């Protein structure tokens, strides 16, 4: 299954039973094994040889990729908290 706006650069080999969400992009000469699910916005720059679910710009396992996106969204808030703690403790 291939959703909208997926991009394939040159020769890409997809295995059986793969699912590609929207805006998945592939670099040239990439091979993806059978039974791989790629979340929206995944950038595949190297071969995926282990079946599973992948996500994000570095084709991370889906749980790791989602966790990183959630943490990144909170970075400005966390940075402000660190600055306040440092100011309070004269660090």
Secondary structure as the mmCIF struct_conf table of DSSP 4:
data_model
#
loop_
_struct_conf.conf_type_id
_struct_conf.id
_struct_conf.beg_label_comp_id
_struct_conf.beg_label_asym_id
_struct_conf.beg_label_seq_id
_struct_conf.end_label_comp_id
_struct_conf.end_label_asym_id
_struct_conf.end_label_seq_id
STRN STRN1 UNK A 2 UNK A 2
TURN_TY1_P TURN_TY1_P1 UNK A 4 UNK A 5
STRN STRN2 UNK A 7 UNK A 8
BEND BEND1 UNK A 10 UNK A 10
STRN STRN3 UNK A 12 UNK A 14
TURN_TY1_P TURN_TY1_P2 UNK A 16 UNK A 17
STRN STRN4 UNK A 19 UNK A 20
TURN_TY1_P TURN_TY1_P3 UNK A 22 UNK A 23
STRN STRN5 UNK A 25 UNK A 26
TURN_TY1_P TURN_TY1_P4 UNK A 28 UNK A 29
STRN STRN6 UNK A 30 UNK A 32
BEND BEND2 UNK A 34 UNK A 35
STRN STRN7 UNK A 36 UNK A 38
TURN_TY1_P TURN_TY1_P5 UNK A 40 UNK A 41
STRN STRN8 UNK A 43 UNK A 44
BEND BEND3 UNK A 46 UNK A 46
STRN STRN9 UNK A 48 UNK A 48
BEND BEND4 UNK A 50 UNK A 50
STRN STRN10 UNK A 52 UNK A 55
TURN_TY1_P TURN_TY1_P6 UNK A 56 UNK A 59
STRN STRN11 UNK A 60 UNK A 61
HELX_RH_AL_P HELX_RH_AL_P1 UNK A 62 UNK A 88
TURN_TY1_P TURN_TY1_P7 UNK A 89 UNK A 90
#
